[in-house]
Amino acid sequence: MNITCPNKSCAFPQNPSRDGFFRRKEDSKSIQRYRCKACGERFSSATFSDAYWQKRRRINGTLMKLLSSNVSQRRAAVFLGVSRSTVERRVPFLGRRCRRLNELHLKKIAGKVHNIQIDDLITKENSKLKPLTISVAVDEKRRTILGLEVSQIPAFGHLAHLARRKYGLRKDEHNHGLTRLFRKIAPLAAPEVLVKSDEHRRYPYFILKYLHRAKHETFLSERACVAGQGELKKLRFDPLFMVNHTCATLRANVNRLIRKTWCTTKDPLRLQDHLDIFMYYYNAVLLPQENHQC
Ligand SMILES: [Zn+2]
């Protein structure tokens, strides 16, 4: 790594000199110190870490695995021997880190994805009266998750009336979520990509706008095979198997997406962090392992 002086008003930030070590108590690592020859600023290689000032950086890797393996934040805190607030604060940090890693990871398949499946998964914020939708895009051949975007939607069906009475009008931000999703997948898709989805009324507009030469195939939604697992279909051959299976994997591994659970989302932004963490773990750790075993 090319170390430069972090002092923004420094005239010659290049070539700081080494200035001994210190032992970081938290993870027993010895960290190189530096001293800038120009301005005298003293810093260390830890200054540039994204975990700078964290007191429990030891938990970052394990916490990522636990959050992607159906463990609640409270239980993760018990396992790791840290307080609940530490775990709570670490979720947005890991979310940011994993979003960066996801971007790097997906760059490898930029322009190479020929088959994409898209679907939306409904979950809730505290109450079913405040639903959220997660727009999911999956590479049909590689099984890689290409994007997960959370957006709030108003309650629908027989709850709509009750929800309006209790919480007032709720904004529909699904279009914003789909815009974010399609902006992310547009550079990944090959020019003549084939997109498969159900007959959701909003998809054709976005496919036309962001994937100009794409072919779009739609399929009727089918009945579920197990009560409560709407994602696994009662069909011999499910044309949308890959995206349905990914949604079922999400529900099984991100604990707040399980139906009828104690754990719910209190803040849609934290759900987005959690999903980005899972996406990184799934794409970069679980999938390569499974592919290796076949
Ligand atoms: Zn300097």
Residues whose N, C-alpha, C, O or C-beta is under 5 A from the ligand:
A	BS01	ZN	C5 N7 C10 F12 P13 C36 A38 C39 G40 E41
